[in-house]
């Protein structure tokens, strides 16, 4: 009888659990904070929120927990994420309510001990999602124990003994991140490199025999970065002690940056140092290297890679790049392996188009469109602006880049300035590119230097129009001279560099694939082919055989493809957005002149 009653009671409990399980506390809690209406003596619920970051810092977070900040509120101080999620139950940091995004700021003022190094710190914790918040850290005052050259919005730090993994930063706004110490250009390279300011920073300390660690599996998407002293995103691994770790373990692994917008950053938008597998795609980079604020570094590129392995940078817009040094559209710095820069639109990049420095292996620029890049005049640096720049110098001396592939790009200049061509590398392949310099523009007129370095230069089947250095053209074993006949070439309209049916670029290219992308079709590169299968505009292409076009467009009969960004297509008229402004471009497909 007792057994029967026990069974009946247990059965009733299970029924109640089934219907009301959502009210059972399984260790997953939502914590609510409001600086305007909260009180730290409250329960931390949506109707009784906490007030301060100090309160949430005291809570040990568990997998599945959420920390939610009220919109329209500002939270001053230092938020330290205390706990890790799991792969299936990440910790979520976000917002609630309506209105503008809640602001987290580490700038608390000198009366509160000085401004914090970062607004949000993730220290040796992982499986975390940060979304729908705004992060600032405009440091004006010093703080004990914090360098005056340092300032971060969000800092992910691994100085422990294991791998951290699974981070998502989604729809986060980063702005106004500055250090108390301004950039001192007269102090040179050390001062520039010593300025550790980034809206979002990832750092793994050096691997030792007793401590092997890195950061893995990170996605940054739909975020906005603006008004930053130097960097948008900084990813760095300190490497390993001698004979400790592998190329992969001594790197941060599998980073994806997608659909983000960077505007007015004083330095580079994304700076990866020692990453293994990194994908950067569909981002807008507008005015990196800016000097809008006198505290800005005024030296940048859209992306600047250093000692990275397997990097794909594609389908980005790189506009109005600025700076007294470097400041190319996308910059391959020292000692990278397998860097692929493809399907990007670059316009008004002060330093130039291609920058490949020393110690690199397999550096590839292909199917990019470059418009009016390389106009800087720096009196302290003779060859300060380049159409093509391959340089042998690395910090430890001279080590020439090996395997430099520049093919099927469209390079267009119609402003009256002269650029340099400076190539000092090994195994250089320059083919199927369109070089157009008109209206006073001169490609290779400022400086022209090409060294063989005991390896043959493969320069073939490029199209040359206008003022191109004749010494550079004479290196081409099969030059094509004449007009490219673009549909509507104009700054601000990347679609106008498609080809008319009478273009000399059609069917005049040489079939040559270049190196394959390692890991294509797998992991973060699962949607990427080993070799190009389409051109810049989406036309099919096969570089292993036949006669591809010269340049970034492989259309054969003057057809204009409907791209996903096209707003309207009505018969003979197509309307395109201007990537550099709110201007709308109207393209008359019946127009026959250039």
N, C-alpha and C positions, 0 to 999 in steps of 0.2 A: 504493500500500500504506500509505504513511504517512498519506495523506488518509483512507483507510478506517479505520485505527486511531484517528485523531483523532475521526472521526465516532462510532465505537463508544464511546470514552471519554466524549464529550460526552453521548451518549444515556444512558449509565449514570449520569452526574452528574445529569441532569435527572430520572431516575427516583428517585434518592435524594433530590433536592430536593423532589419531589412528596410522598414518604412521610414525610420527616423535616423538612419545612419549618418546623414549629413550633419546632424547636430552633435554627433559623438566627436570628442577631441582626440584625434589620432596623432597629436604632436605637431600639426601644421597650424600656424597662427598668423593672422593678419594684424600687423601693428600699424596704427595710424598716428600721424604727427601733424599738428597745425601750430605754426608759430603765432598766429593771430588769435586763435580760440582755444588752444590747448593748455594743459596744465600737467606737469610731471607727476602730480599726485593722482591723476586720473587712471583709468584702467587701460588706456591705449587702444580703445575701440573707436569705431567711426563716429559714435555719438559722444565719446569722452576721450578725445585724442591726447597724446602727450605733446609737450611743447618743444623740447630741446634735443639736439643731437647727443648731448651728454647722457640723456636718459636712454636712448636707443643703443648707445655704445655699451651700456651696462647689461644688455640682454644677450644671452647666448642663443644665437639663431640656429635653427635646425632645418633639415631638408624640407622643402615645401613652404617654408615661411615666406611671408611678404612684408616688406617695409614700404609703406605708402605715405607720401608727402602731399599735403593739401595744395592744390593749385592756387595760384595768386599769392602764395606765401613765400617768404624768404627765410632761409635757415643759415645762420652764421655759425662757423665753428669747424669742427673736424669730425667727420663721420668715418668711423673705423668699423668695417664689416666684421662682426665677431661670430664666425662660424662658416661652415661649408654646406652646400647643398649636395645632391646626388645627381647622377646623369638623368634619372627619371623624375626627380623632384628637386629642381634647382631652387635656390633662394632668389626671389624676385624683388628688385628695388625699383619702385615706380611712383605713380601719383594717383590721386583720386579727386573727385569733384569736377568742377568746370572752370574755365578761364585759362589764363596763361600758365605755362609750365612752372612748377615750383623751382625756386633757385636755391642751390646749395653753394655757399661761398666760404672759402677758407680765410678770407680777408676780414679779420675781426678788429683790427686796429691795435695800436701800440698800448692803449690803456688796458687791453685784455691779454697782454703778454706778447703781442706781435702777431703778424699774419702767419698762418700755418703753411707748411710746405705744400700740402695738397688739400683739396676740399673733401675728397673721398679716397680712403685708403683700403685696398684689398691686400692683406698681408698673409701669405701662406694659406689662403683659403681659395676654394674653387667651386665650380658648378654654380655660377652666378649669372643672372640676367639683370642688366640695368637698362631701363627704358623710360621714356616720357618724362624726363626731368631736364633741368638746365643746370649746368655746372660752370662756376666762375671762380677765379682766384687772382684778383688784381692786387698783388702784394705790394704795399707801399712802405710797410714797416718791417724791421728786422725781428727775428725771433731766435731766442737762445737755442743753439743746437741745429739750426737750419742755415745753410749757405745762402747768402744774399743773391747768388747766381741761379738759385733753384726755384721753380714754381711749377706745379702740376694741377690740373683739374682733377682727374682721376689717375691714381697710381696703383698698378698691379705689380706687386713685388714678391718674388720668390727668392728668399734667402735661407730656405730650409734645406731639407734633405730628400725631397721627392718631387715628382712632376705635379704641376698644377694644370688642370684641364677644364675645358668646356665653359667658355665665356661668351656672352652675347651682349653687345652694346647696340641698342636699337632705338632710333628716334630720340637721341639725346642731343641737346644743344650745348655746345661748348663756346664760351666767349670770354674775352677780357682776362686772359691769363698772362701775368707779367711778374717778373722778379724785381726786388728793390734795386738791384745793381743793373744799370743800363748797359747796353752793348758798347764797348769802347773799341771802335774800328782802328784807332791809331795803335792799339796794343797788338793787332795782328791776329794770326790764326789761333793762338792759344786762348785769347779772350773770346773769340767766336765759338770755339769748341767747348769752352768752359761754361757757356751759357746754357744750362740745362733747364729749358722751359718748354713744356709740352702740355697741350690740352689733355691728352690721353697717353700715358706712358706704361710700357711693359718692360720689366727688367728682371733677369735672372743672374744671380751672382755666379762667380767662377766655380766650375766643377772641380772637386778634389777627389782623392781616392775614397774618402769617407762621405762624400756628398755629391751625388749626381742628380741634377734636376734641370728642368726647363719648363716653359709654358706652352701648352698645346691646345689646338682646336679653339680658335677665337674667330668670331664673326663681328664685324662692325658694319652696320648698314643703316641707311636712311638718317644718318646723323648730320648735323650742321656745325661747322667750325668757322669762327670769324673773330677778327680783332685779337690776334695772338702775337706775343712778342717774338716768338721764333717758330716752334714746331706745332703742327697739328697732332700727328701721332708719331711716337718714338718707340720702336721695338728694339731691344738690345739684350744680347746674351754676352756675358763677360768671357765666354770660352772655357777652356779647361787647362789645368796644369799639364805640363809635359807628359805625353803618353797616357793621359786620362780622358776617357770618353771618345766618341766618334764624331764625325761631321754632323750627324743628326742630333746626338745627345748634347753636343756643345752648341746647339742652336735652339731658338724657339721655333716651334713646328706648326704648320698648317694654320696660317693666318689668311683671312678673307676680308677684303674691304670692298663694299659694293653699294652703289647708289648714294654716296655721300656728297655733300657740298662743302667746299672749302673756299672761303672768301677772305681776302686781306689778312694773310698770315705773314709775319715778318720774315720767316724762313720757309723751309721746305714743308709741304703738306704731310707727306708720309715718308719717314726715314727708317727703313729697316736695317738693322745691323745684326748680322748672324741670324738670319731666318732660314729655315729649311722648308720649302714649299710655301709660297706666298702668292696669292691671287688678288690683283687690284683692278677692278673693272667698273665701268659705268659711273665714274665719279666726275664731278665738276671741280676743276682747280682754277680758281680765279684770283689773280694777283698774289701768288706766293712771292716772298721777297719784298713785300711792300714796305713803304716808309710813311704810311698814313699817320702813324703815331711816331714821334721822334725816338721812342724807346725800342722800336722794331729793329730787327737785325738787318733788314734790307739786303738779304742774300738768300736766294732759295731756288728750288726747282719744284715741279709738281711732285715727283718721286725721286729719291736719292738713295740708291742701294749701296751697301758696304758689306763685303764678305758674306753675301747671301748665296744660297744654292737653290736653284729651281724657282725662278720668279717669272710670273706672267703678268704683264701690265697691258690691258686692252680696253678698247671702247671708252676711253676717257676723253674729256675736253680739257686742254691745257691752254689757258688764255692769259695774256698780259703778264707774263713772268718777268720779275724785276730783280735787280741786284747788281752790286759793284763787281762781283765775281760769280763764276758758274752761271746759274740762272738759265739753263737750257730747259727745253720742254720737259724731258725726262732724262735723268742723269744717272749713268752707270759709273759709280765711283770705283774704288779699288777692290780687286781680288774677289770678284763675284764669279760664279759658275752657272751657266745656263740661264741667261736673262733674255726674255722674249718681250719686245715692245712692239705691239701690233694693233692695228685698227684704231689708232688714236688721232685726234684732230688737235694740232698745235698751231697757235696763232699769236703773233706779237710777243714772242719769247726773246727777251733782251739778249741773252747769251747766245742762242742759236738752236739748232735742231738736234744734231747727234753729238753726244758727249760720252766717250768711252775712255776711262783712264787706265792706269797700269795694272798688271797682274790678273786681268780678267780672262776668262775662257768661255767661248761660245756666247758672244753678245750679238743679239739680233734685233735690227730695226726693219720691219716689213709692213707694208700696207698701211702706212701712216700718211696723213696729209699735213704738210708744213707750209704755213702762209706767213710771209714777212717776218721770219725769225732771224735773229742775229744782227741787231742794229746798234749794239752798245759801242760807245767810244770811250775807252778807259785809257787815259794818258799814262798810267802807271803799268799798263799791261799791254804789250804790243799787239798780240793776237787775242784780243779780248772777246771777239765775236766770231762764231763759226757756223758755216753750213754743215761741215763734217769735221769732227775733232776726235782723233784717236791718239792718246798721249801715253808714253811709256812710264811715266813717273809714278812711283808708289812711295809711301812714307819712309820705307827702308832703303830706297835707292831707285834703281831702274829695273823694271821687269815688264817687258812689252806684253800687251794684251794679245792673245792668240785665238784666232778664229772669230773675225769680225765680219758680220754679214749685214749688208745694207742693200736691200733689194725691194723692188716694187713699191717705192714710195713716190709721192708727188710733192715736189719742192717748188714753191711758187713765190716769187718776189716781184713786186711792182712799186716799191718805194726806193728813192734814190740813195741807197747806202751800199757799202762794199763789205763783203764777208771774207773770212779766211777758210781755207781748206788745209788742214794740218793732220797728216796721217803718218803715225810712227808706231806701227804694230806688225804682227806676224799673221800671215794667212788672211789677207783682206779680200773680201768678195763684195764688189760694188756693181750691181747689174740691175737692169730693168727699172731704173729710176728716171723720172722726168725732172730735169733741171730747167726751170724757166726764170729768167731775169730780164725784166723789161722796164721801161719808163725810168731809166737811170740806175736801176739796180745792177750790181756786179757781183757775181758769185766767184769767190776765189781771187778777187783783185787785191785785197788787203794783204794777204799772205797766202803763198802756195807752197806746200811742203809735203812730199810723198816719199817715204823711204821703203825700200824693198825688204831690208833686214833678212836677206838670204832666203826669202820665201817669195814665190811668184804673186804678183798682184793680178787678181781676176777682175778686170774692169771691162764690161762688155754690154752691148745692146742698151745703153742709156740714151735717152733723148735729150738733146741740148737745144734750147731756144733762147736767143738773146745774148747778153753779155756774160759769157762763161769763160773763165781763164783758159786760153788755148792750150797751155801746157797740161791742164787737167783733161781736156777733151782728147788730146793726143795720146793719152795713156789708154784710151778705150780702143780695144781691138776691133770693134764693129760699131762705131758711133752712128746714131740716127740724128740728123740735123733737120730742124724745121719746127713748125708750130704744133703744139699739142692739140689745139682746137677744143678747148674746154667749153662746156655748155654755157656757163655764166660765171667766169672767175671773178670773185670779189671777196674781200675780207668779210668775215661774219657769215658766210654762206658756204658751209662745207659741201653742200650738195651740188654747188656750181662747178666743181672740179671733176664731174663726170665727163665722158668723152662724146664728141659728136662722131657721126659715122665716117667723116673724112679725116679723122685724126691719124697722124703718122704713128701714134703709139699703139694702134690696134694691130695685133698679130705680128709684132716686131720684137717680142721678147724672147729670151732664151730660157728653155726649161731647166731649172736648177732649184732644188727644193731647200737646200740648207739643212741645218741640224734639226732633228725631231725634238719635241717637247718631252722630257722625261716624265713618266707618270701620267701622260695624257690618257683620258678615259677612266681614271681612277681617283678616288678621294676627292679633294677639293678641285681637281682638274677633270672631273668626270664628264663635263659637258664640253671639253676642249679636245680638238683633234690633234693628232701627232704632227701633221703637216697642214698648211692652210688648204681649206676646201672652198672658201669664198674670198672675195676681195673686200675692200673697205665698205662697199655699198651693198654687199650681199649677193653679187653675181658669182656663179660657180667658177672655180678655177682649178686647174690641174697643172702643177709645176713640174711634174715628173715626165711629161711628154707634150708633144704638140708645140704650138706657138702662142704662149700667153701674151697678153698686152704688156706694154711698158707702163709703169705707174701703178697707182692704187685702184684704178678702175679697170675691170676686165670685160665691160660691155663690148659687144662686137659690132653692133649696128646702130649705135647712138641711142639705144633705149634708156629711158630714165626709170629706174625701179622705184616703186612705192616703198619707202622706208617707214618703219614704225613711228618715227618722229614727225612725219609729214602730217600736217593738220588737215589738208584739203587737197583733193585731186579732182579737177573738173575739166576733162577733155584736154585742151591744150595749155591749161594754166595750172601750175602747182604752187602752193603757198607753203613756205617753210619758216620755222622760227629762227631767229638770229641767236646763235649760242652765246654771243657776247653782250647782248642787250635785249630790250623788249621790242626792238625793231622787227617788223615782219618783212620778209623778202618774197616778192612775186616773181616767179620764173616763167618767162614766155618761151615755151618749147618750140615755137615756130621761128624764133629769131635765129638767123644764120650766121651772124658775125660774132667774133670773139668779144 
